[in-house]
């Protein structure tokens, strides 16, 4: 799929962003991306041939000042982004995903998933779930589960729709990338542990969200969200200092050119700081880990239109660039 990476680079906020790039079939490298379609191979620029993207976040406090120096260095070994391929911008050890975190999104899903014999009107169902959302916010209890790094794919790669996925759906999300390890941090401390932000499309097979064999088991996040390639990520990680307010960004997804999601992160019940703090109560967040913040209203279940072979998803978030992924049906041997 032809992608103009130089154009994509111009759409991020701040003096630079970070990505993982490759030329042709060569080994990928951690890249320093500047506006105007220029990139540095950070292995060469920093004199560290074994440097990885995750390694940058493991030394974030040390390397961030040097990254700022590169932004102003006209004599560095710049190369054009044109003809390079963008990969997922980091390989996390852990992926934490927030569910039911956008008020309007949850209301829409509740209405879409109503049983045929549900006696409530649409208005009654919306009112009841809205009350549940308000109570959750008041009780200060985010809903977080874990995903698999193996589900991550590149920001412009094809997404294979498994033959068993009956209702594959899109879920564009803001994702935070961890720098400093975080364990039992307060809400006030939480953002100090965030290096930057990127775009994630957390695909979900709606038909396998809930277990059919035993309802008491509840949701099956392994099955519905972790097929290979179900989490397109990137293209860039933009430093947190370049994003004035992650709680006020526009999340937009277009399907075949038609806008399906277009909502502000203001609709989140729990912001980045609250999610990071909550996760850290139980788990130790590590450099390069991802915290996905949930998806806004406008998913396929709401529109009655799920993903099909040949669909093209284009996702963007204010200041973070844009991704573009084509859906391809799994071809099974006959």
FENURGI-V22378 format. One record per residue. RES is the residue in one small letter. PHI is phi as a letter, one per 40 degrees, with the letter a starting at -180 (999 if undefined). NEAR is the number of other ideal C-beta (glycine too) atoms within 12 Angstrom. Layout:
# FENURGI-V22378
res=RES phi=PHI near=NEAR
res=RES phi=PHI near=NEAR
This chain:
# FENURGI-V22378
res=x phi=999 near=23
res=x phi=c near=11
res=x phi=b near=30
res=x phi=c near=22
res=x phi=c near=41
res=x phi=c near=24
res=x phi=c near=19
res=x phi=c near=36
res=x phi=c near=39
res=x phi=c near=22
res=x phi=c near=28
res=x phi=b near=38
res=x phi=c near=28
res=x phi=g near=28
res=x phi=c near=25
res=x phi=a near=38
res=x phi=b near=50
res=x phi=b near=53
res=x phi=a near=46
res=x phi=b near=40
res=x phi=b near=44
res=x phi=a near=23
res=x phi=b near=21
res=x phi=f near=10
res=x phi=c near=7
res=x phi=c near=13
res=x phi=c near=17
res=x phi=c near=27
res=x phi=b near=35
res=x phi=c near=42
res=x phi=b near=47
res=x phi=c near=44
res=x phi=b near=45
res=x phi=b near=33
res=x phi=d near=25
res=x phi=g near=22
res=x phi=g near=25
res=x phi=b near=30
res=x phi=a near=41
res=x phi=b near=35
res=x phi=c near=32
res=x phi=c near=34
res=x phi=c near=24
res=x phi=c near=20
res=x phi=c near=30
res=x phi=c near=27
res=x phi=g near=12
res=x phi=b near=19
res=x phi=d near=15
res=x phi=c near=13
res=x phi=c near=28
res=x phi=b near=28
res=x phi=c near=40
res=x phi=c near=31
res=x phi=c near=26
res=x phi=c near=39
res=x phi=c near=41
res=x phi=c near=26
res=x phi=b near=25
res=x phi=d near=33
res=x phi=c near=18
res=x phi=c near=17
res=x phi=c near=28
res=x phi=d near=26
res=x phi=c near=15
res=x phi=c near=25
res=x phi=c near=38
res=x phi=c near=18
res=x phi=c near=19
res=x phi=c near=31
res=x phi=d near=27
res=x phi=b near=14
res=x phi=c near=19
res=x phi=c near=13
res=x phi=c near=10
res=x phi=c near=23
res=x phi=c near=20
res=x phi=c near=23
res=x phi=b near=24
res=x phi=c near=21
res=x phi=c near=35
res=x phi=d near=21
res=x phi=g near=19
res=x phi=c near=33
res=x phi=b near=31
res=x phi=c near=46
res=x phi=b near=34
res=x phi=d near=44
res=x phi=c near=47
res=x phi=a near=47
res=x phi=b near=31
res=x phi=c near=39
res=x phi=c near=25
res=x phi=b near=32
res=x phi=b near=40
res=x phi=b near=43
res=x phi=b near=42
res=x phi=c near=42
res=x phi=b near=34
res=x phi=f near=33
res=x phi=b near=43
res=x phi=b near=39
res=x phi=d near=32
res=x phi=c near=31
res=x phi=c near=41
res=x phi=c near=37
res=x phi=c near=32
res=x phi=c near=34
res=x phi=c near=35
res=x phi=d near=29
res=x phi=c near=28
res=x phi=c near=29
res=x phi=c near=23
res=x phi=c near=21
res=x phi=c near=13
res=x phi=d near=6
res=x phi=c near=6
res=x phi=c near=16
res=x phi=c near=11
res=x phi=c near=16
res=x phi=c near=12
res=x phi=d near=17
res=x phi=c near=12
res=x phi=c near=17
res=x phi=c near=24
res=x phi=c near=24
res=x phi=c near=17
res=x phi=c near=22
res=x phi=c near=29
res=x phi=c near=22
res=x phi=c near=18
res=x phi=c near=22
res=x phi=c near=31
res=x phi=c near=16
res=x phi=c near=15
res=x phi=d near=25
res=x phi=c near=24
res=x phi=c near=12
res=x phi=c near=13
res=x phi=g near=17
res=x phi=b near=21
res=x phi=c near=34
res=x phi=b near=29
res=x phi=b near=32
res=x phi=b near=31
res=x phi=b near=26
res=x phi=b near=36
res=x phi=b near=27
res=x phi=d near=25
res=x phi=c near=19
res=x phi=c near=35
res=x phi=c near=41
res=x phi=b near=35
res=x phi=c near=36
res=x phi=c near=46
res=x phi=b near=35
res=x phi=c near=30
res=x phi=c near=26
res=x phi=b near=42
res=x phi=c near=27
res=x phi=c near=34
res=x phi=d near=30
res=x phi=c near=17
res=x phi=c near=17
res=x phi=c near=33
res=x phi=c near=21
res=x phi=b near=27
res=x phi=c near=42
res=x phi=b near=45
res=x phi=c near=47
res=x phi=a near=49
res=x phi=c near=51
res=x phi=a near=50
res=x phi=c near=52
res=x phi=b near=53
res=x phi=c near=52
res=x phi=b near=52
res=x phi=c near=44
res=x phi=b near=38
res=x phi=c near=30
res=x phi=d near=25
res=x phi=b near=37
res=x phi=a near=21
res=x phi=f near=19
res=x phi=c near=27
res=x phi=c near=18
res=x phi=c near=24
res=x phi=c near=12
res=x phi=c near=19
res=x phi=d near=32
res=x phi=c near=31
res=x phi=c near=25
res=x phi=c near=38
res=x phi=c near=42
res=x phi=c near=47
res=x phi=a near=46
res=x phi=b near=48
res=x phi=a near=54
res=x phi=b near=55
res=x phi=b near=48
res=x phi=b near=52
res=x phi=c near=50
res=x phi=c near=47
res=x phi=b near=45
res=x phi=c near=34
res=x phi=c near=30
res=x phi=c near=22
res=x phi=b near=27
res=x phi=c near=33
res=x phi=b near=23
res=x phi=c near=17
res=x phi=c near=15
res=x phi=c near=11
res=x phi=a near=10
res=x phi=c near=12
res=x phi=c near=8
res=x phi=c near=14
res=x phi=g near=16
res=x phi=c near=25
res=x phi=b near=22
res=x phi=c near=31
res=x phi=d near=22
res=x phi=c near=26
res=x phi=c near=34
res=x phi=b near=39
res=x phi=b near=28
res=x phi=c near=30
res=x phi=d near=22
res=x phi=g near=32
res=x phi=c near=41
res=x phi=b near=43
res=x phi=d near=44
res=x phi=b near=49
res=x phi=h near=51
res=x phi=c near=50
res=x phi=b near=51
res=x phi=b near=50
res=x phi=c near=41
res=x phi=d near=37
res=x phi=d near=36
res=x phi=c near=25
res=x phi=c near=30
res=x phi=b near=32
res=x phi=c near=16
res=x phi=a near=22
res=x phi=c near=41
res=x phi=c near=27
res=x phi=a near=20
res=x phi=b near=36
res=x phi=c near=27
res=x phi=b near=48
res=x phi=b near=34
res=x phi=b near=44
res=x phi=b near=25
res=x phi=b near=33
res=x phi=f near=19
res=x phi=g near=12
res=x phi=b near=18
res=x phi=c near=21
res=x phi=b near=37
res=x phi=b near=40
res=x phi=a near=24
res=x phi=a near=34
res=x phi=c near=23
res=x phi=c near=39
res=x phi=c near=20
res=x phi=c near=32
res=x phi=c near=39
res=x phi=c near=36
res=x phi=b near=35
res=x phi=c near=33
res=x phi=d near=43
res=x phi=c near=30
res=x phi=c near=35
res=x phi=c near=45
res=x phi=c near=46
res=x phi=c near=32
res=x phi=c near=31
res=x phi=c near=40
res=x phi=c near=33
res=x phi=c near=23
res=x phi=b near=17
res=x phi=b near=26
res=x phi=c near=21
res=x phi=c near=40
res=x phi=b near=31
res=x phi=d near=33
res=x phi=g near=42
res=x phi=c near=38
res=x phi=b near=50
res=x phi=b near=51
res=x phi=c near=47
res=x phi=b near=48
res=x phi=g near=45
res=x phi=b near=48
res=x phi=c near=40
res=x phi=c near=35
res=x phi=h near=32
res=x phi=c near=43
res=x phi=c near=37
res=x phi=c near=31
res=x phi=c near=30
res=x phi=c near=21
res=x phi=g near=14
res=x phi=a near=21
res=x phi=c near=27
res=x phi=c near=38
res=x phi=b near=23
res=x phi=d near=20
res=x phi=g near=17
res=x phi=c near=30
res=x phi=b near=28
res=x phi=b near=44
res=x phi=b near=34
res=x phi=b near=46
res=x phi=a near=32
res=x phi=b near=43
res=x phi=d near=30
res=x phi=g near=33
res=x phi=b near=46
res=x phi=g near=43
res=x phi=a near=37
res=x phi=b near=45
res=x phi=a near=37
res=x phi=b near=43
res=x phi=c near=29
res=x phi=c near=35
res=x phi=b near=24
res=x phi=c near=20
res=x phi=c near=19
res=x phi=c near=12
res=x phi=c near=10
res=x phi=c near=5
res=x phi=c near=4
